[in-house]
Amino acid sequence: MSKDLLTTLVDRFKGAALGTFVGDAMGREVEGWSRGQIKARYGILSRIGQGIYSDDTEMMIGIMEALEEDPAFDPALAARRFLANFHPLRNYGARIYGIMDQLRKGTPWDQVGTDSWGNGGAMRIAPIGFFFYDDGDLLRENALLCTQITHKHPQALAGALAQAMAVGMAAHRGIEGEVFDRRAFLEEIVAGVEGVDSAMAAEIGRIKELVTGGDLEARIKRIASAFPRDVSALGAVPPALASFLINDDFEATVVTAINGGGDTDTIGAMAGAIAGAYYGYSSIPAAWLDPLENGAKGRDYVVALAEELARIKARHKG
């Protein structure tokens, strides 16, 4: 096992996992707020308050636990982890209660999902992206399987695939030190999701029309005006991806994603996952990490899971 490879994998895996956590925790405090409401209260929100995560991070943890137990990824195992971790106070969507009830009764994982077009598959998918960053076929297969546990609508599937691809591609470029071509990055994602849902592909494709540059307020305004930023996969995945592509560092990516308003915890979590995968754990401000909740399955637990997944991956890569 290469020590340098392991160090790099740890930084990117922790970056994506904790990027999800910090984006979720920061966005949770203004979930459902408009850009105008956030601006009136904070100007630009750029701090972590209570540091409490929502369903986004809780379900991400379940996927990480499933990968630790079976690195090939078993959706039945992931479904069991979702059920074991399920805490209603984490602000789950309405449909998830019925799904958990069915899983509790022993219904197989592939028979409990609904036709939801929501962003619940995409919000949690980061571990599939970073763990399978070096195998596009496995990433695609497992992203779709993982999403189908709860969401079967083509837009939900396409949104989760797009997010997993973005995290995986960001991690790959960070780990391999490749030159980052934003247009090529975007075009690859569009091509990857086209066959799953053309509307999602078209909406992601619109990101190339966004003008880059300007100050942070201008970038937030572009995100707020360009996308619905709601609980749908179609409304949430594109602004998360756009927030990464129009910025040049982790902090600005997350701040842009959240301050646009809407489903801020999920959009922040997804943007944070992509940026963390690319820039690494070392790019996350300590002032954002320190306040994160740290109980039995809090910050240190997520860090330990990410480090173990990096070790598993490094051993596999030899």
C-alpha positions as a printed Julia matrix, in Angstrom:
318×3 Matrix{Float64}:
   0.0    0.0     0.0
   1.41   3.4    -1.0
   1.57   5.79    1.93
   1.13   8.75   -0.43
  -1.94   7.18   -2.02
  -3.5    6.46    1.36
  -2.86  10.01    2.55
  -4.52  11.43   -0.56
  -7.48   9.05   -0.36
  -8.02   9.91    3.3
  -8.01  13.63    2.52
 -10.55  13.3    -0.32
 -12.82  10.75    1.37
 -12.91  12.79    4.57
 -13.39  15.92    2.5
 -16.48  14.59    0.74
 -18.0   13.08    3.9
 -17.37  16.09    6.14
 -18.25  18.39    3.26
 -21.68  16.79    3.27
 -21.89  17.21    7.05
 -20.91  20.89    7.19
 -23.1   21.86    4.24
 -26.02  20.02    5.79
 -25.49  21.54    9.25
 -25.1   25.09    7.99
 -28.03  24.82    5.6
 -30.29  23.18    8.15
 -30.6   26.4    10.09
 -32.17  28.26    7.17
 -33.95  25.39    5.4
 -36.92  26.73    3.47
 -35.81  30.34    3.68
 -35.66  32.51    0.57
 -32.5   34.32   -0.5
 -34.12  37.55    0.65
 -34.85  36.18    4.11
 -31.3   34.87    4.54
 -29.85  38.17    3.35
 -32.06  40.2     5.69
 -31.04  38.07    8.69
 -27.37  37.33    8.0
 -26.21  39.32    5.0
 -24.25  36.27    3.87
 -24.51  33.22    6.12
 -21.04  31.74    6.52
 -20.93  30.1     9.93
 -22.0   26.87   11.58
 -24.44  27.41   14.43
 -25.7   24.38   16.33
 -23.85  21.95   14.04
 -26.73  19.45   13.95
 -27.09  17.27   10.87
 -30.3   16.21    9.17
 -31.44  13.15    7.22
 -28.89  13.98    4.5
 -25.91  13.13    6.7
 -27.66  10.36    8.61
 -28.38   8.45    5.42
 -24.87   9.15    4.1
 -23.55   7.53    7.27
 -25.67   4.46    6.51
 -24.08   4.13    3.08
 -20.6    4.48    4.54
 -21.37   1.79    7.11
 -22.68  -0.51    4.38
 -19.51   0.0     2.3
 -17.32  -0.66    5.31
 -19.09  -3.99    5.87
 -19.23  -4.93    2.18
 -17.03  -2.86   -0.16
 -18.84  -4.3    -3.18
 -21.95  -2.41   -1.97
 -25.04  -4.38   -1.06
 -28.28  -2.33   -1.29
 -30.0   -4.72    1.13
 -27.32  -3.95    3.69
 -27.63  -0.21    3.03
 -31.39  -0.42    3.55
 -30.83  -2.13    6.9
 -28.43   0.63    7.91
 -30.97   3.29    6.9
 -33.53   1.63    9.15
 -31.16   1.13   12.08
 -30.06   4.78   11.97
 -33.5    6.27   11.35
 -34.34   9.11   13.72
 -37.51  11.03   12.77
 -36.17  14.21   14.36
 -33.61  14.45   11.54
 -36.3   16.06    9.33
 -36.99  13.2     6.94
 -39.4   13.67    4.06
 -42.94  12.36    4.47
 -42.6    9.32    2.21
 -39.61   7.93    4.07
 -41.78   6.98    7.07
 -43.76   4.52    4.97
 -40.56   3.12    3.48
 -39.05   2.58    6.92
 -42.24   0.93    8.09
 -42.08  -1.49    5.17
 -38.43  -2.28    5.84
 -39.26  -2.85    9.51
 -41.87  -5.39    8.46
 -39.32  -7.26    6.37
 -40.29  -6.09    2.89
 -37.28  -6.55    0.54
 -35.26  -3.41   -0.21
 -36.21  -3.42   -3.89
 -39.93  -3.36   -3.14
 -40.18  -0.37   -0.8
 -39.18   2.58   -3.01
 -41.75   5.04   -4.32
 -42.11   7.09   -7.51
 -40.77  10.17   -5.73
 -38.9   12.73   -7.86
 -37.31  14.2    -4.73
 -33.65  14.89   -3.99
 -33.42  12.3    -1.19
 -31.38   9.88   -3.29
 -28.89  12.53   -4.37
 -28.4   14.11   -0.93
 -26.85  10.95    0.55
 -24.98   9.51   -2.44
 -21.51  11.0    -1.87
 -19.91   7.77   -0.53
 -20.8    5.91   -3.72
 -19.15   8.7    -5.68
 -15.89   8.86   -3.76
 -15.5    5.12   -3.05
 -16.0    4.13   -6.71
 -14.26   7.21   -8.1
 -11.91   5.06  -10.21
 -14.56   2.83  -11.83
 -17.29   4.67  -13.71
 -19.32   1.55  -14.41
 -19.48   0.49  -10.77
 -20.2    4.05   -9.7
 -23.15   4.24  -12.07
 -24.52   0.82  -11.16
 -24.29   1.36   -7.43
 -25.57   4.94   -7.51
 -28.73   3.74   -9.24
 -29.13   0.74   -6.92
 -28.64   2.89   -3.83
 -31.21   5.43   -5.02
 -33.79   2.79   -5.93
 -34.09   1.77   -2.29
 -36.24   4.85   -1.77
 -36.67   6.67   -5.11
 -37.64   5.19   -8.46
 -38.63   8.23  -10.49
 -36.24   8.85  -13.44
 -35.46  12.39  -12.28
 -34.55  11.2    -8.79
 -32.34   8.49  -10.28
 -30.71  10.9   -12.73
 -30.12  13.49  -10.01
 -28.44  10.97   -7.73
 -26.33   9.67  -10.6
 -25.27  13.21  -11.52
 -24.29  13.93   -7.92
 -22.39  10.65   -7.57
 -20.57  11.3   -10.85
 -19.68  14.84   -9.75
 -18.26  13.61   -6.43
 -16.4   10.75   -8.11
 -14.96  12.91  -10.87
 -13.97  15.63   -8.41
 -12.24  13.05   -6.21
 -10.48  11.51   -9.21
  -9.13  14.87  -10.36
  -8.02  15.73   -6.84
  -6.38  12.35   -6.19
  -4.68  12.1    -9.58
  -3.75  15.78   -9.75
  -5.39  16.21  -13.14
  -6.0   19.58  -14.75
  -9.59  20.57  -14.03
 -11.58  21.52  -17.13
 -14.98  22.73  -15.95
 -16.67  22.45  -19.34
 -15.45  18.88  -19.89
 -16.51  18.0   -16.33
 -20.01  19.3   -16.98
 -20.32  17.68  -20.39
 -19.36  14.28  -18.97
 -22.1   14.49  -16.35
 -24.7   15.58  -18.92
 -23.78  12.64  -21.15
 -23.89  10.26  -18.19
 -27.44  11.13  -17.12
 -28.97  11.71  -20.57
 -30.15   8.13  -20.88
 -31.76   8.17  -17.44
 -33.67  11.45  -17.7
 -33.32  14.0   -20.49
 -34.88  16.82  -18.44
 -32.18  16.44  -15.78
 -29.49  16.38  -18.45
 -30.87  19.57  -20.01
 -31.11  21.38  -16.66
 -27.54  20.47  -15.74
 -26.45  21.55  -19.2
 -27.77  25.04  -18.5
 -24.99  25.53  -15.95
 -22.62  26.36  -18.79
 -24.65  29.52  -19.4
 -23.82  30.91  -15.96
 -21.23  33.66  -16.02
 -18.29  33.05  -13.71
 -16.41  35.72  -11.81
 -17.7   38.62   -9.76
 -17.89  38.86   -6.0
 -19.54  36.31   -3.73
 -22.83  38.22   -3.6
 -23.02  38.19   -7.4
 -22.43  34.43   -7.53
 -25.1   33.79   -4.9
 -27.52  35.93   -6.88
 -26.84  33.89  -10.03
 -27.63  30.63   -8.24
 -30.73  32.06   -6.58
 -32.16  33.36   -9.85
 -31.22  30.45  -12.12
 -32.68  27.43  -10.27
 -35.79  26.53   -8.19
 -33.62  25.14   -5.33
 -36.54  23.1    -4.03
 -36.93  19.54   -2.72
 -37.05  18.01   -6.19
 -33.97  16.4    -7.68
 -34.41  18.6   -10.76
 -34.52  21.74   -8.62
 -31.7   20.9    -6.19
 -28.95  18.96   -7.93
 -28.13  21.55  -10.64
 -27.62  24.49   -8.21
 -25.38  22.34   -6.01
 -23.25  21.41   -9.01
 -23.28  24.99  -10.29
 -22.14  26.33   -6.91
 -19.04  24.15   -7.21
 -18.34  25.07  -10.81
 -18.59  28.86  -10.44
 -16.29  29.01   -7.41
 -12.64  28.26   -6.75
 -12.55  26.96   -3.18
 -14.49  24.88   -0.69
 -15.76  27.7     1.49
 -17.17  29.82   -1.34
 -18.86  26.77   -2.88
 -20.81  25.95    0.29
 -21.65  29.57    1.09
 -22.97  30.13   -2.45
 -25.07  26.97   -2.37
 -26.72  27.76    0.95
 -27.27  31.48    0.57
 -29.32  30.99   -2.58
 -32.12  29.78   -0.3
 -34.62  26.94   -0.69
 -33.78  23.4     0.37
 -30.56  24.7     1.82
 -29.47  21.72    3.9
 -29.55  19.36    0.92
 -28.12  21.79   -1.62
 -25.38  22.69    0.86
 -24.67  19.03    1.6
 -24.35  18.14   -2.08
 -22.19  21.15   -2.95
 -20.02  20.45    0.1
 -19.56  16.83   -0.95
 -18.33  17.77   -4.42
 -16.04  20.53   -3.19
 -14.71  18.35   -0.37
 -13.93  15.55   -2.8
 -11.96  17.94   -5.0
 -10.27  20.28   -2.52
  -9.93  17.75    0.32
 -10.61  17.7     4.04
  -7.72  20.08    4.62
  -9.7   22.79    2.77
 -12.61  22.78    5.26
 -12.32  25.64    7.77
 -11.67  24.48   11.32
 -14.3   26.98   12.45
 -16.85  24.9    10.52
 -15.65  21.53   11.81
 -15.37  22.34   15.51
 -19.1   23.05   16.14
 -20.36  19.86   14.43
 -22.29  17.55   16.73
 -20.08  14.8    18.03
 -22.18  12.16   19.75
 -22.18   8.44   19.04
 -22.49   8.99   15.28
 -21.17  12.52   15.06
 -18.11  14.2    13.61
 -15.43  11.82   14.9
 -17.46   8.79   13.84
 -17.81  10.12   10.28
 -14.09  10.89   10.17
 -13.27   7.34   11.33
 -15.59   5.82    8.72
 -14.02   7.88    5.94
 -10.52   6.92    7.05
 -11.45   3.23    7.12
 -13.02   3.4     3.66
  -9.83   5.05    2.41
  -7.75   2.21    3.88
 -10.02  -0.38    2.27
  -9.71   1.39   -1.07
  -5.95   1.75   -0.8
  -5.56  -1.98   -0.09
  -7.74  -2.78   -3.09
  -5.63  -0.55   -5.33
  -2.52  -2.26   -4.04
